[in-house]
Amino acid sequence: MVVEFVPLDLTHDWGWVHNHIGLIRTEDTRAILARDTDTHERYGAVVMQNWSRTSCRAHMIILNPMILRRGFLEEAFAYIFTYLDRIKVFGHVRSDNFKALKLNKHIGFTEVARLTDAYEPFVDDVIVELHRDDCRFWKAGRLQANGR
């Protein structure tokens, strides 16, 4: 498996993103797609929205965990922290998405707030943040996608 990281084509690929995470596209949406270099099979993406001068909100889709060994996190955080020069990234995670919560903790995100019953009864919205100085994946990214 050879993985490349390219800007997500918001026109062509948005249906795929919406089907996986139900996200609504906004005017400031940017995304990086991880795909196979030969077949163009999509393995994952990081979608970023709600940009401010210092931060953004990120959503991750990981269909093949091997992308984590191929530089997915390094590319995502290099894009946010280096290319776009933000100092924090935030995420919203359902409290019943145990895999995502575990991955976020492993990456270095910390819980900063919890909105109780935000998705449905007994399912909270866990708000997490990661400061670039605390991100061990930050400086390793290659920023190889065209147009970045």
Phi and psi restraints in degrees (value plus and minus 20) as a CYANA .aco file:
   2 VAL   PHI    -134.6   -94.6
   2 VAL   PSI     102.5   142.5
   3 VAL   PHI    -127.1   -87.1
   3 VAL   PSI     116.9   156.9
   4 GLU   PHI    -139.8   -99.8
   4 GLU   PSI     133.0   173.0
   5 PHE   PHI    -135.4   -95.4
   5 PHE   PSI     100.1   140.1
   6 VAL   PHI    -153.1  -113.1
   6 VAL   PSI     136.8   176.8
   7 PRO   PHI     -80.7   -40.7
   7 PRO   PSI     116.3   156.3
   8 LEU   PHI     -90.5   -50.5
   8 LEU   PSI     111.3   151.3
   9 ASP   PHI     -97.2   -57.2
   9 ASP   PSI      83.9   123.9
  10 LEU   PHI     -83.5   -43.5
  10 LEU   PSI     -44.0    -4.0
  11 THR   PHI    -100.9   -60.9
  11 THR   PSI     -69.0   -29.0
  12 HIS   PHI     -97.8   -57.8
  12 HIS   PSI     -58.2   -18.2
  13 ASP   PHI    -121.6   -81.6
  13 ASP   PSI     -25.4    14.6
  14 TRP   PHI     -83.6   -43.6
  14 TRP   PSI     -56.7   -16.7
  15 GLY   PHI     -78.1   -38.1
  15 GLY   PSI     -59.0   -19.0
  16 TRP   PHI     -83.0   -43.0
  16 TRP   PSI     -65.5   -25.5
  17 VAL   PHI     -81.4   -41.4
  17 VAL   PSI     -70.1   -30.1
  18 HIS   PHI     -80.2   -40.2
  18 HIS   PSI     -59.4   -19.4
  19 ASN   PHI     -83.5   -43.5
  19 ASN   PSI     -51.5   -11.5
  20 HIS   PHI    -107.4   -67.4
  20 HIS   PSI     -56.5   -16.5
  21 ILE   PHI    -149.4  -109.4
  21 ILE   PSI     -18.6    21.4
  22 GLY   PHI      44.6    84.6
  22 GLY   PSI       2.0    42.0
  23 LEU   PHI     -96.3   -56.3
  23 LEU   PSI     121.8   161.8
  24 ILE   PHI    -115.1   -75.1
  24 ILE   PSI     108.6   148.6
  25 ARG   PHI     -90.1   -50.1
  25 ARG   PSI     115.4   155.4
  26 THR   PHI    -136.7   -96.7
  26 THR   PSI     150.7   190.7
  27 GLU   PHI     -80.9   -40.9
  27 GLU   PSI     -50.4   -10.4
  28 ASP   PHI    -119.4   -79.4
  28 ASP   PSI      -4.3    35.7
  29 THR   PHI     -86.4   -46.4
  29 THR   PSI     111.8   151.8
  30 ARG   PHI    -153.7  -113.7
  30 ARG   PSI     133.5   173.5
  31 ALA   PHI    -176.6  -136.6
  31 ALA   PSI     132.8   172.8
  32 ILE   PHI    -138.0   -98.0
  32 ILE   PSI     112.0   152.0
  33 LEU   PHI    -126.9   -86.9
  33 LEU   PSI     114.9   154.9
  34 ALA   PHI    -121.9   -81.9
  34 ALA   PSI     101.7   141.7
  35 ARG   PHI    -163.6  -123.6
  35 ARG   PSI     142.3   182.3
  36 ASP   PHI     -90.9   -50.9
  36 ASP   PSI     115.1   155.1
  37 THR   PHI     -87.8   -47.8
  37 THR   PSI     -49.0    -9.0
  38 ASP   PHI    -111.2   -71.2
  38 ASP   PSI     -70.8   -30.8
  39 THR   PHI    -111.7   -71.7
  39 THR   PSI     -36.3     3.7
  40 HIS   PHI      44.6    84.6
  40 HIS   PSI      -1.6    38.4
  41 GLU   PHI     -81.2   -41.2
  41 GLU   PSI     113.4   153.4
  42 ARG   PHI    -101.6   -61.6
  42 ARG   PSI     107.2   147.2
  43 TYR   PHI    -125.9   -85.9
  43 TYR   PSI     -40.6    -0.6
  44 GLY   PHI     152.8   192.8
  44 GLY   PSI     155.3   195.3
  45 ALA   PHI    -180.1  -140.1
  45 ALA   PSI     136.2   176.2
  46 VAL   PHI    -141.3  -101.3
  46 VAL   PSI     105.0   145.0
  47 VAL   PHI    -132.3   -92.3
  47 VAL   PSI     109.0   149.0
  48 MET   PHI    -138.5   -98.5
  48 MET   PSI     116.8   156.8
  49 GLN   PHI    -166.3  -126.3
  49 GLN   PSI     158.1   198.1
  50 ASN   PHI      35.7    75.7
  50 ASN   PSI      32.6    72.6
  51 TRP   PHI     -92.6   -52.6
  51 TRP   PSI     116.3   156.3
  52 SER   PHI    -144.0  -104.0
  52 SER   PSI    -195.4  -155.4
  53 ARG   PHI     -85.8   -45.8
  53 ARG   PSI     -45.2    -5.2
  54 THR   PHI    -137.9   -97.9
  54 THR   PSI     -30.7     9.3
  55 SER   PHI    -173.8  -133.8
  55 SER   PSI     155.8   195.8
  56 CYS   PHI    -172.7  -132.7
  56 CYS   PSI     150.6   190.6
  57 ARG   PHI    -126.9   -86.9
  57 ARG   PSI     115.8   155.8
  58 ALA   PHI    -142.5  -102.5
  58 ALA   PSI     127.9   167.9
  59 HIS   PHI    -149.1  -109.1
  59 HIS   PSI     115.8   155.8
  60 MET   PHI    -136.4   -96.4
  60 MET   PSI     120.2   160.2
  61 ILE   PHI    -138.9   -98.9
  61 ILE   PSI     103.0   143.0
  62 ILE   PHI    -149.2  -109.2
  62 ILE   PSI      83.2   123.2
  63 LEU   PHI    -112.2   -72.2
  63 LEU   PSI     -49.7    -9.7
  64 ASN   PHI    -146.1  -106.1
  64 ASN   PSI      89.3   129.3
  65 PRO   PHI     -81.8   -41.8
  65 PRO   PSI     -33.5     6.5
  66 MET   PHI     -83.9   -43.9
  66 MET   PSI     -41.0    -1.0
  67 ILE   PHI     -84.2   -44.2
  67 ILE   PSI     -44.0    -4.0
  68 LEU   PHI     -85.5   -45.5
  68 LEU   PSI     -50.0   -10.0
  69 ARG   PHI    -106.7   -66.7
  69 ARG   PSI     -28.1    11.9
  70 ARG   PHI    -124.6   -84.6
  70 ARG   PSI     -11.6    28.4
  71 GLY   PHI      82.6   122.6
  71 GLY   PSI      -6.3    33.7
  72 PHE   PHI     -77.3   -37.3
  72 PHE   PSI     -70.8   -30.8
  73 LEU   PHI     -87.0   -47.0
  73 LEU   PSI     -58.3   -18.3
  74 GLU   PHI     -81.3   -41.3
  74 GLU   PSI     -62.8   -22.8
  75 GLU   PHI     -86.1   -46.1
  75 GLU   PSI     -64.7   -24.7
  76 ALA   PHI     -81.0   -41.0
  76 ALA   PSI     -67.9   -27.9
  77 PHE   PHI     -96.8   -56.8
  77 PHE   PSI     -49.8    -9.8
  78 ALA   PHI     -84.4   -44.4
  78 ALA   PSI     -58.6   -18.6
  79 TYR   PHI     -83.0   -43.0
  79 TYR   PSI     -67.7   -27.7
  80 ILE   PHI     -91.2   -51.2
  80 ILE   PSI     -70.0   -30.0
  81 PHE   PHI    -106.7   -66.7
  81 PHE   PSI     -50.3   -10.3
  82 THR   PHI    -120.1   -80.1
  82 THR   PSI     -80.8   -40.8
  83 TYR   PHI     -83.3   -43.3
  83 TYR   PSI     -63.2   -23.2
  84 LEU   PHI    -121.2   -81.2
  84 LEU   PSI     -20.3    19.7
  85 ASP   PHI      35.1    75.1
  85 ASP   PSI      24.0    64.0
  86 ARG   PHI    -115.1   -75.1
  86 ARG   PSI     139.7   179.7
  87 ILE   PHI    -129.0   -89.0
  87 ILE   PSI     -33.2     6.8
  88 LYS   PHI    -161.9  -121.9
  88 LYS   PSI     132.6   172.6
  89 VAL   PHI    -151.8  -111.8
  89 VAL   PSI     119.1   159.1
  90 PHE   PHI    -134.4   -94.4
  90 PHE   PSI     136.1   176.1
  91 GLY   PHI    -160.7  -120.7
  91 GLY   PSI     135.8   175.8
  92 HIS   PHI    -139.6   -99.6
  92 HIS   PSI     102.6   142.6
  93 VAL   PHI    -147.6  -107.6
  93 VAL   PSI     112.9   152.9
  94 ARG   PHI     -85.1   -45.1
  94 ARG   PSI     117.9   157.9
  95 SER   PHI     -87.4   -47.4
  95 SER   PSI     -36.2     3.8
  96 ASP   PHI    -114.5   -74.5
  96 ASP   PSI     -14.5    25.5
  97 ASN   PHI    -117.6   -77.6
  97 ASN   PSI      57.9    97.9
  98 PHE   PHI     -84.4   -44.4
  98 PHE   PSI     -56.6   -16.6
  99 LYS   PHI     -83.1   -43.1
  99 LYS   PSI     -64.3   -24.3
 100 ALA   PHI     -86.0   -46.0
 100 ALA   PSI     -61.2   -21.2
 101 LEU   PHI     -82.4   -42.4
 101 LEU   PSI     -62.0   -22.0
 102 LYS   PHI     -84.7   -44.7
 102 LYS   PSI     -64.0   -24.0
 103 LEU   PHI     -83.5   -43.5
 103 LEU   PSI     -64.9   -24.9
 104 ASN   PHI     -79.1   -39.1
 104 ASN   PSI     -61.7   -21.7
 105 LYS   PHI     -84.4   -44.4
 105 LYS   PSI     -62.8   -22.8
 106 HIS   PHI     -81.3   -41.3
 106 HIS   PSI     -59.1   -19.1
 107 ILE   PHI     -87.1   -47.1
 107 ILE   PSI     -52.7   -12.7
 108 GLY   PHI     103.6   143.6
 108 GLY   PSI     -17.0    23.0
 109 PHE   PHI     -86.5   -46.5
 109 PHE   PSI     127.8   167.8
 110 THR   PHI    -142.0  -102.0
 110 THR   PSI     126.6   166.6
 111 GLU   PHI     -93.8   -53.8
 111 GLU   PSI     109.6   149.6
 112 VAL   PHI    -135.3   -95.3
 112 VAL   PSI     -38.3     1.7
 113 ALA   PHI    -182.9  -142.9
 113 ALA   PSI     142.0   182.0
 114 ARG   PHI    -162.9  -122.9
 114 ARG   PSI     102.4   142.4
 115 LEU   PHI    -119.7   -79.7
 115 LEU   PSI      89.0   129.0
 116 THR   PHI     -89.4   -49.4
 116 THR   PSI     121.3   161.3
 117 ASP   PHI      35.0    75.0
 117 ASP   PSI      10.2    50.2
 118 ALA   PHI     -92.1   -52.1
 118 ALA   PSI     -51.8   -11.8
 119 TYR   PHI    -116.2   -76.2
 119 TYR   PSI     -59.3   -19.3
 120 GLU   PHI    -190.8  -150.8
 120 GLU   PSI     152.0   192.0
 121 PRO   PHI     -74.5   -34.5
 121 PRO   PSI     110.1   150.1
 122 PHE   PHI      51.5    91.5
 122 PHE   PSI      -9.5    30.5
 123 VAL   PHI    -140.4  -100.4
 123 VAL   PSI      86.7   126.7
 124 ASP   PHI    -107.5   -67.5
 124 ASP   PSI     142.6   182.6
 125 ASP   PHI    -119.5   -79.5
 125 ASP   PSI      91.3   131.3
 126 VAL   PHI    -113.8   -73.8
 126 VAL   PSI      97.4   137.4
 127 ILE   PHI    -116.8   -76.8
 127 ILE   PSI     104.5   144.5
 128 VAL   PHI    -141.2  -101.2
 128 VAL   PSI     135.5   175.5
 129 GLU   PHI    -158.3  -118.3
 129 GLU   PSI     134.5   174.5
 130 LEU   PHI    -158.1  -118.1
 130 LEU   PSI     102.5   142.5
 131 HIS   PHI    -107.3   -67.3
 131 HIS   PSI     121.5   161.5
 132 ARG   PHI     -78.6   -38.6
 132 ARG   PSI     -51.9   -11.9
 133 ASP   PHI     -87.9   -47.9
 133 ASP   PSI     -38.7     1.3
 134 ASP   PHI    -119.9   -79.9
 134 ASP   PSI     -16.4    23.6
 135 CYS   PHI    -115.8   -75.8
 135 CYS   PSI      90.8   130.8
 136 ARG   PHI     -96.3   -56.3
 136 ARG   PSI     -29.6    10.4
 137 PHE   PHI    -116.3   -76.3
 137 PHE   PSI     -26.5    13.5
 138 TRP   PHI     -81.3   -41.3
 138 TRP   PSI     -76.0   -36.0
 139 LYS   PHI    -102.9   -62.9
 139 LYS   PSI     -22.3    17.7
 140 ALA   PHI    -107.9   -67.9
 140 ALA   PSI     -29.6    10.4
 141 GLY   PHI     -85.7   -45.7
 141 GLY   PSI     129.0   169.0
 142 ARG   PHI    -116.5   -76.5
 142 ARG   PSI     -38.9     1.1
 143 LEU   PHI      28.9    68.9
 143 LEU   PSI      32.7    72.7
 144 GLN   PHI    -107.2   -67.2
 144 GLN   PSI     -34.0     6.0
 145 ALA   PHI     -88.4   -48.4
 145 ALA   PSI     121.0   161.0
 146 ASN   PHI     -83.9   -43.9
 146 ASN   PSI     127.6   167.6
 147 GLY   PHI      63.0   103.0
 147 GLY   PSI     -12.6    27.4
